Amino acid sequence: MQRIELGGASLSVSRVCLGTMTFGEQNTEAEGHAQLDRALAAGINFIDTAEMYPVPARAETCGRTEEIVGTWLRRQPRDRIVLATKAAGPGRGLPWIRGGPAGLDAANLRSALEGSLRRLRTDYVDLYQLHWPARNQPLFGQWQYDPAKEREATPIRETLAALAELVQEGKIRAVGVSNEHPWGVMQFVRLAEEHGLPRIASIQNAYGLLNRTYDTALAEVCHRESVSLLAYSPLAFGLLSGKYLDDPQAKGRVNAFPGFAQRYTKPNVSPAAAAYAVLAREHGLTPAQLALAWCYRRWCVASTIVGATSLAQLEENLGAWEIELSPALLAAVDAVHLRYPNPAP
C-alpha cells in the first residue's frame, strides 16, 4: 500500500483509509476489530472516526465508534497508526453532544477532544478535524448557499487559536477541515499564515463518481495551498456498488435508514449509477471496482476513505487498489459525468 504525506503535517498515511462510522450501529465491536485487523494487515495505517459516530447519529449510540476503535487501539503500537477523528459543529442539533455544540470555540473543542481521547484510550490524535463549518453553508445534500440562513458562528481565527493550544499541549499533531468550501479553506490558510497558527493539512469532503464538485474551485485551491483531499463516500452509500440496481430492497444504509441519505435521492442519481455500472461490466469490472479504482488514482486525492459492513466488502475495497483504469475507460467515465454532472452534490 502506497503512502503519502498530508499537507505539510509530516503525517505519512496510506492511500486508502479505513472509515469506521458503521461501528456500533451496523457492526459489532468484534466485527469492527476484525475490519481494523484486516486493514492493518493490508498496509493501511490510517483510521478515521468522529465523536458523533456511529451514523445515523443517535443519543443511545453516540461515541460508541470511538470506543470500539479505542479497545482495538490499546493493543497496537500507537506509533504505527495515524488516527483521525472529528469535532461536531453547531447547526445540526445533536443535543446529546455537549448540550448541542454551540460553536467551534476553545471550550467546545477542548471538551470534544478530551472526550474523544478518553473513548479512544490514547493521549493524542494525529489528525483532528472540524466535522463541518461553524458558519452557514450548504451541507450533506444541500446544494446552494442561502444567505438568509446566516447565523452567529465562531470566527475562524478563534477556532485556529483554540486548536493551537491543543497542538502545543501535544494532544493533536495536525488539524484539518471537513465538508468545507473554497472560501473557508482560503480563510483557514490565510489566518494561519498571518497569525502563526496551525495550518490545515487536509480537507475531508465527499468525492466520487456521483459527486465531483471538488474538481472545480476546491481542486485548484487545495492544490495551490497544499491541502490534501481525504475523499469520503466513494461508493455513494453503496449506490455505486450496483446492488440497488439489481435489488432495490437490498440490505444497506439506503434502506436501513430511510431519509438519511438525502444527498443520494436526487433525480439523476439512479440513471448515473446505472450508466457507470454498465460501463464497469463492459470492461470486466464490478461497479464497485470501477468507482473505487477511479477514486484511488485521481491526482487530487491523497487518501480515499472506505467503509464496509462485512469483511467481504472490505476485501473488494482493498482489491480495487490493484486495478489500473485505461485511458479509454477514464475517457468513458468522463463522458458519463458530462451526461449526468454531479447528480449527488
MOWO-V990091 format. One record per pair of residues at least 24 apart in sequence whose C-alpha atoms are under 10 Angstrom apart, sorted by sequence separation. I is the first residue (numbers start at 1). GAP is how many residues later the second one is. If there is no record, write none. Layout:
i={I/I}
gap={GAP/GAP}
//
This chain:
i={87/88/174/175/176/177/178/179/180/181/201/202/203/204/205/206/207/208/209/210/237/292/293/296/297/87/134/173/174/175/176/177/178/179/180/200/201/202/203/204/205/206/207/208/209/210/211/236/239/245/288/292/293/296/16/17/18/23/86/87/104/174/175/176/177/178/179/180/200/201/202/203/204/205/206/207/208/209/210/237/244/245/291/292/293/294/295/296/297/16/17/18/19/20/21/22/27/86/174/175/176/177/178/179/199/200/201/202/203/204/205/206/207/208/209/236/237/289/292/293/294/296/297/15/16/17/18/19/20/21/25/26/85/87/104/156/160/164/174/175/176/177/178/199/200/201/202/203/204/205/206/207/208/236/242/245/246/288/289/292/293/296/297/14/15/16/17/18/19/20/21/24/25/26/87/104/105/130/159/207/210/240/244/245/288/289/291/292/293/294/13/14/15/16/17/18/19/20/21/23/24/25/86/103/104/157/161/167/168/206/210/239/240/244/286/289/290/293/294/13/14/15/16/17/18/19/21/22/23/24/25/85/103/104/156/157/160/161/167/209/239/242/289/292/293/294/13/14/21/22/23/25/53/62/85/102/103/156/160/164/165/182/186/208/240/241/242/245/288/289/293/12/13/14/20/21/22/25/32/36/52/53/101/157/158/164/165/181/185/189/236/239/240/241/289/290/12/13/20/21/22/45/46/47/48/49/50/51/52/62/63/129/157/161/163/164/180/182/183/239/240/242/243/286/289/290/11/20/21/29/33/37/45/46/47/48/49/50/51/52/53/59/62/85/128/156/157/160/161/162/163/164/182/183/186/190/239/241/242/285/290/294/21/25/28/29/32/33/36/44/45/46/47/48/49/50/51/52/58/59/60/156/160/161/162/181/182/185/186/189/240/241/242/294/24/25/28/31/32/33/36/44/45/46/47/48/49/50/51/57/58/59/83/157/160/161/181/182/185/189/236/240/23/24/27/29/30/33/34/44/45/46/47/48/50/58/59/128/157/159/160/180/182/183/189/235/239/242/285/24/25/29/33/37/57/58/83/86/128/140/160/182/186/290/294/3/24/25/28/29/32/33/40/84/85/92/139/157/160/181/182/185/290/1/2/3/23/24/27/40/83/84/85/86/87/88/89/90/91/126/138/139/1/2/3/22/23/24/29/30/52/83/84/85/86/87/88/89/90/91/124/125/137/138/139/185/283/291/1/3/21/22/23/24/29/82/83/84/85/86/87/88/89/90/91/124/128/137/138/283/290/1/21/23/24/52/78/81/82/83/84/85/86/87/88/89/90/91/126/127/128/133/137/242/243/20/21/23/52/78/81/82/83/84/85/86/87/88/89/90/91/124/125/126/127/128/129/130/131/132/133/241/242/243/20/23/51/70/74/78/85/86/88/89/90/91/124/125/126/127/128/129/130/131/132/133/240/241/242/283/70/73/74/79/123/124/125/126/127/128/129/130/131/132/133/137/240/241/282/20/70/71/72/73/74/105/106/123/124/125/126/127/128/129/130/131/132/133/239/240/241/20/66/67/70/71/72/73/103/104/105/122/123/124/125/126/127/128/129/130/131/132/135/238/239/240/241/280/66/67/69/70/71/102/103/104/105/109/113/125/127/130/177/238/240/241/279/66/67/68/69/70/102/103/104/105/108/133/176/178/240/241/63/66/67/68/69/70/102/103/104/105/106/110/176/177/178/211/235/240/63/66/67/105/106/109/110/113/176/177/178/179/210/211/235/279/280/65/66/67/104/105/106/108/109/117/176/178/210/234/235/279/64/65/66/104/105/106/107/110/235/236/63/64/103/104/105/106/110/235/253/276/63/105/106/109/114/234/235/252/276/279/104/105/106/113/210/211/234/275/104/106/113/210/233/234/52/91/106/210/234/235/276/51/90/110/234/275/276/50/51/90/91/210/234/275/90/209/210/232/273/51/52/89/90/209/231/272/275/17/19/51/89/231/272/275/17/50/51/140/210/17/49/209/272/273/13/14/51/271/272/12/13/51/231/238/271/272/12/13/229/230/231/234/235/237/238/272/273/11/49/129/229/230/231/232/233/234/235/268/269/272/128/129/131/132/228/229/230/231/232/233/234/235/241/268/269/271/272/127/128/129/130/131/132/227/228/229/230/231/232/233/234/268/269/270/127/128/129/130/131/228/229/230/231/232/233/268/269/127/129/227/228/229/230/231/232/268/269/223/267/268/223/266/267/50/222/265/266/47/48/49/50/52/264/265/266/46/47/48/49/50/51/219/220/263/264/46/48/50/209/210/219/263/264/209/218/219/235/262/263/208/209/208/209/215/208/209/214/208/84/207/208/86/83/84/85/86/87/208/82/84/85/86/87/84/86/207/208/207/206/207/203/204/206/202/204/205/204/236/11/11/9/9/140/141/142/143/6/140/141/142/140/141/140/141/139/140/141/209/141/209/212/211/209/210/209/213/212/213/210/211/212/213/209/210/211/212/213/214/209/210/211/212/213/209/210/211/212/208/209/210/211/207/209/210/208/207/206/207/206/11/10/11/9/10/9/8/9/7/6/7/6/48/9/9/11/8/9/10/7/8/9/7/8/9/6/7/8/6/7/5/6/7/6/56/55/56/143/144/55/142/143/141/142/56/140/141/55/56/140/139/138/17/19/16/17/19/7/15/16/17/7/7/8/9/7/8/6/7/8/6/7/6/7/5/6/4/6/26/26/26/22/46/48/47/48/46/47/48/35/39/35/38/42/35/44/35/36/39/43/32/34/35/38/39/42/32/34/35/38/42/31/32/31/32/35/39/16/31/35/38/15/27/28/15/26/27/26/27/23/25/26/17/18/19/20/22/23/15/16/17/18/19/20/21/22/23/15/16/17/18/19/20/21/22/14/15/16/17/18/19/20/21/13/14/15/16/17/18/19/20/13/14/15/16/17/18/7/6/18/5/6/4/5/3/4/18/3/2/16/16/16/15/1/2/1/1}
gap={24/24/24/24/24/24/24/24/24/24/24/24/24/24/24/24/24/24/24/24/24/24/24/24/24/25/25/25/25/25/25/25/25/25/25/25/25/25/25/25/25/25/25/25/25/25/25/25/25/25/25/25/25/25/26/26/26/26/26/26/26/26/26/26/26/26/26/26/26/26/26/26/26/26/26/26/26/26/26/26/26/26/26/26/26/26/26/26/26/27/27/27/27/27/27/27/27/27/27/27/27/27/27/27/27/27/27/27/27/27/27/27/27/27/27/27/27/27/27/27/27/27/27/28/28/28/28/28/28/28/28/28/28/28/28/28/28/28/28/28/28/28/28/28/28/28/28/28/28/28/28/28/28/28/28/28/28/28/28/28/28/28/28/29/29/29/29/29/29/29/29/29/29/29/29/29/29/29/29/29/29/29/29/29/29/29/29/29/29/29/30/30/30/30/30/30/30/30/30/30/30/30/30/30/30/30/30/30/30/30/30/30/30/30/30/30/30/30/30/31/31/31/31/31/31/31/31/31/31/31/31/31/31/31/31/31/31/31/31/31/31/31/31/31/31/31/32/32/32/32/32/32/32/32/32/32/32/32/32/32/32/32/32/32/32/32/32/32/32/32/32/33/33/33/33/33/33/33/33/33/33/33/33/33/33/33/33/33/33/33/33/33/33/33/33/33/34/34/34/34/34/34/34/34/34/34/34/34/34/34/34/34/34/34/34/34/34/34/34/34/34/34/34/34/34/34/35/35/35/35/35/35/35/35/35/35/35/35/35/35/35/35/35/35/35/35/35/35/35/35/35/35/35/35/35/35/35/35/35/35/35/35/36/36/36/36/36/36/36/36/36/36/36/36/36/36/36/36/36/36/36/36/36/36/36/36/36/36/36/36/36/36/36/36/37/37/37/37/37/37/37/37/37/37/37/37/37/37/37/37/37/37/37/37/37/37/37/37/37/37/37/37/38/38/38/38/38/38/38/38/38/38/38/38/38/38/38/38/38/38/38/38/38/38/38/38/38/38/38/39/39/39/39/39/39/39/39/39/39/39/39/39/39/39/39/40/40/40/40/40/40/40/40/40/40/40/40/40/40/40/40/40/40/41/41/41/41/41/41/41/41/41/41/41/41/41/41/41/41/41/41/41/42/42/42/42/42/42/42/42/42/42/42/42/42/42/42/42/42/42/42/42/42/42/42/42/42/42/43/43/43/43/43/43/43/43/43/43/43/43/43/43/43/43/43/43/43/43/43/43/43/44/44/44/44/44/44/44/44/44/44/44/44/44/44/44/44/44/44/44/44/44/44/44/44/45/45/45/45/45/45/45/45/45/45/45/45/45/45/45/45/45/45/45/45/45/45/45/45/45/45/45/45/45/46/46/46/46/46/46/46/46/46/46/46/46/46/46/46/46/46/46/46/46/46/46/46/46/46/46/47/47/47/47/47/47/47/47/47/47/47/47/47/47/47/47/47/47/47/48/48/48/48/48/48/48/48/48/48/48/48/48/48/48/48/48/48/48/48/48/48/49/49/49/49/49/49/49/49/49/49/49/49/49/49/49/49/49/49/49/49/49/49/49/49/49/49/49/50/50/50/50/50/50/50/50/50/50/50/50/50/50/50/50/50/50/50/51/51/51/51/51/51/51/51/51/51/51/51/51/51/51/52/52/52/52/52/52/52/52/52/52/52/52/52/52/52/52/52/52/53/53/53/53/53/53/53/53/53/53/53/53/53/53/53/53/53/54/54/54/54/54/54/54/54/54/54/54/54/54/54/54/55/55/55/55/55/55/55/55/55/55/56/56/56/56/56/56/56/56/56/56/57/57/57/57/57/57/57/57/57/57/58/58/58/58/58/58/58/58/59/59/59/59/59/59/60/60/60/60/60/60/60/61/61/61/61/61/61/62/62/62/62/62/62/62/63/63/63/63/63/64/64/64/64/64/64/64/64/65/65/65/65/65/65/65/66/66/66/66/66/67/67/67/67/67/68/68/68/68/68/69/69/69/69/69/69/69/70/70/70/70/70/70/70/70/70/70/70/71/71/71/71/71/71/71/71/71/71/71/71/71/72/72/72/72/72/72/72/72/72/72/72/72/72/72/72/72/72/73/73/73/73/73/73/73/73/73/73/73/73/73/73/73/73/73/74/74/74/74/74/74/74/74/74/74/74/74/74/75/75/75/75/75/75/75/75/75/75/76/76/76/77/77/77/78/78/78/78/79/79/79/79/79/79/79/79/80/80/80/80/80/80/80/80/80/80/81/81/81/81/81/81/81/81/82/82/82/82/82/82/83/83/84/85/85/86/86/86/87/88/88/88/89/90/90/90/90/90/90/91/91/91/91/91/92/92/94/96/97/98/98/99/99/99/100/100/100/101/108/115/116/117/118/120/120/120/120/121/121/121/121/122/122/123/123/124/124/124/124/125/125/125/126/127/127/128/128/129/129/130/130/130/130/131/131/131/131/131/131/132/132/132/132/132/133/133/133/133/134/134/134/134/135/135/135/136/137/138/138/139/162/163/163/164/164/165/166/166/167/168/169/170/182/189/190/190/191/191/191/192/192/192/193/193/193/194/194/194/195/195/196/196/196/197/197/198/201/201/201/202/202/202/203/203/204/204/204/205/205/205/206/207/213/213/214/214/214/215/215/215/215/216/218/218/218/219/219/220/220/220/221/221/222/222/223/223/224/224/226/227/230/231/257/257/258/258/259/259/259/272/272/273/273/273/274/274/275/275/275/275/276/276/276/276/276/276/277/277/277/277/277/278/278/279/279/279/279/280/280/280/280/281/281/281/282/282/282/283/283/284/284/284/285/285/285/285/285/285/286/286/286/286/286/286/286/286/286/287/287/287/287/287/287/287/287/288/288/288/288/288/288/288/288/289/289/289/289/289/289/289/289/290/290/290/290/290/290/295/296/296/297/297/298/298/299/299/299/300/301/301/302/305/306/317/319/320/321}
//
